[in-house]
Amino acid sequence: MINSSRKNLNSYFCSIFTMSIVVISLICSEAFPIQQAKEPPRGHLTRVTIQNDNDYLLGIHCKSRDDDLGFHILAKGELFGWKFHVNFRYSTLYFCGFSQGKIKKGVFEIYRANRDFYRCANCTWKAEKDGVHGYTDIPKKSYLFYSWLK
């Protein structure tokens, strides 16, 4: 009889101990949730727009290290644009190749974070007769950034 009550007491303490571990585990899992994967830090949203102000069809092919935006043909007055977040190291770079039919006009850095981050959040470029002009946000002023190769 003493042996039986000792077994029951041991069984009772084992059950209490097991239940305590389970309860503590549940409380800890609620108090310290598993961290979800977070997006990498990003800079502000930037928009780049390129407009063709020439009388000919202008071919544009823009890329970054991670994104190929494809080849686009713009008639006079047409726009091509995209949006992106500047990376946290401010090393974001987009470059575009320009062509007129089979004539290569040049490949130029259209957005370079260490040059353009404070220059423009809406970066506007116009392809004109002499080359590619860049516009600042304030004041709205253009500068010839790149002359055509041909």
VENDA-V874498 format. One record per residue. N is the residue number from 1. RES is the residue in one letter. SS is DSSP state (A for helix, B for strand, O for the rest). PSI is psi in whole degrees, -180 to 180 (NA if undefined). NEAR is the number of other ideal C-beta (glycine too) atoms within 10 Angstrom. Layout:
n & res & ss & psi & near
N & RES & SS & PSI & NEAR
N & RES & SS & PSI & NEAR
This chain:
n & res & ss & psi & near
1 & M & O & -41 & 5
2 & I & A & -38 & 6
3 & N & A & -40 & 7
4 & S & A & -43 & 8
5 & S & A & -32 & 9
6 & R & A & -41 & 10
7 & K & A & -41 & 10
8 & N & A & -40 & 10
9 & L & A & -43 & 10
10 & N & A & -43 & 10
11 & S & A & -41 & 10
12 & Y & A & -48 & 10
13 & F & A & -36 & 10
14 & C & A & -41 & 10
15 & S & A & -45 & 10
16 & I & A & -44 & 10
17 & F & A & -46 & 10
18 & T & A & -44 & 10
19 & M & A & -38 & 10
20 & S & A & -43 & 10
21 & I & A & -44 & 10
22 & V & A & -46 & 10
23 & V & A & -45 & 10
24 & I & A & -41 & 10
25 & S & A & -43 & 10
26 & L & A & -41 & 10
27 & I & A & -45 & 10
28 & C & A & -37 & 10
29 & S & A & -32 & 10
30 & E & A & -36 & 8
31 & A & A & -33 & 7
32 & F & O & 75 & 8
33 & P & O & 154 & 8
34 & I & O & 133 & 5
35 & Q & O & 129 & 6
36 & Q & O & 152 & 5
37 & A & O & 130 & 5
38 & K & O & 156 & 6
39 & E & O & 148 & 6
40 & P & O & 153 & 8
41 & P & O & 142 & 9
42 & R & B & 153 & 12
43 & G & B & -168 & 15
44 & H & B & 160 & 8
45 & L & B & 130 & 11
46 & T & B & 143 & 20
47 & R & B & 134 & 14
48 & V & B & 132 & 21
49 & T & B & 133 & 15
50 & I & B & 130 & 23
51 & Q & B & 137 & 20
52 & N & B & 116 & 23
53 & D & O & 18 & 14
54 & N & O & 163 & 19
55 & D & O & -1 & 9
56 & Y & O & 163 & 13
57 & L & O & 130 & 14
58 & L & B & 123 & 23
59 & G & B & 136 & 19
60 & I & B & 131 & 22
61 & H & B & 111 & 15
62 & C & B & 145 & 24
63 & K & B & 161 & 16
64 & S & O & -175 & 16
65 & R & O & -34 & 10
66 & D & O & -23 & 8
67 & D & O & 132 & 11
68 & D & B & 113 & 10
69 & L & B & -2 & 17
70 & G & B & 174 & 10
71 & F & B & 134 & 11
72 & H & B & 144 & 16
73 & I & B & 125 & 12
74 & L & B & 130 & 20
75 & A & O & 171 & 11
76 & K & O & 130 & 13
77 & G & O & -12 & 9
78 & E & O & 154 & 15
79 & L & B & 150 & 13
80 & F & B & 135 & 19
81 & G & B & 167 & 15
82 & W & B & 164 & 15
83 & K & B & 152 & 10
84 & F & B & 165 & 18
85 & H & B & 133 & 14
86 & V & B & 137 & 18
87 & N & B & 165 & 16
88 & F & O & -18 & 11
89 & R & O & -2 & 10
90 & Y & O & 42 & 12
91 & S & O & 15 & 11
92 & T & O & 134 & 22
93 & L & B & 127 & 16
94 & Y & B & 137 & 22
95 & F & B & 151 & 15
96 & C & B & 139 & 23
97 & G & B & 137 & 15
98 & F & B & 142 & 26
99 & S & B & 154 & 18
100 & Q & B & 97 & 15
101 & G & O & -123 & 9
102 & K & O & -2 & 6
103 & I & B & 120 & 12
104 & K & B & 123 & 14
105 & K & B & -21 & 21
106 & G & B & 161 & 15
107 & V & B & 124 & 16
108 & F & B & 151 & 20
109 & E & B & 109 & 13
110 & I & B & -32 & 23
111 & Y & B & 120 & 25
112 & R & B & 115 & 15
113 & A & A & -43 & 17
114 & N & A & -13 & 11
115 & R & A & -40 & 13
116 & D & A & -12 & 22
117 & F & O & -45 & 16
118 & Y & O & -12 & 10
119 & R & O & -38 & 15
120 & C & O & 140 & 19
121 & A & O & -27 & 13
122 & N & B & 91 & 14
123 & C & B & 113 & 20
124 & T & B & 132 & 19
125 & W & B & 140 & 25
126 & K & B & 128 & 17
127 & A & B & 113 & 24
128 & E & B & -176 & 15
129 & K & O & -39 & 8
130 & D & O & -13 & 10
131 & G & B & -155 & 17
132 & V & B & 122 & 21
133 & H & B & 136 & 18
134 & G & B & 142 & 21
135 & Y & B & 139 & 19
136 & T & O & 161 & 16
137 & D & O & -50 & 13
138 & I & O & 125 & 7
139 & P & O & 160 & 6
140 & K & O & 88 & 8
141 & K & O & 143 & 10
142 & S & B & 151 & 13
143 & Y & B & 140 & 10
144 & L & B & 109 & 11
145 & F & B & -42 & 15
146 & Y & B & 130 & 20
147 & S & B & 147 & 11
148 & W & O & 147 & 18
149 & L & O & -37 & 12
150 & K & O & NA & 8
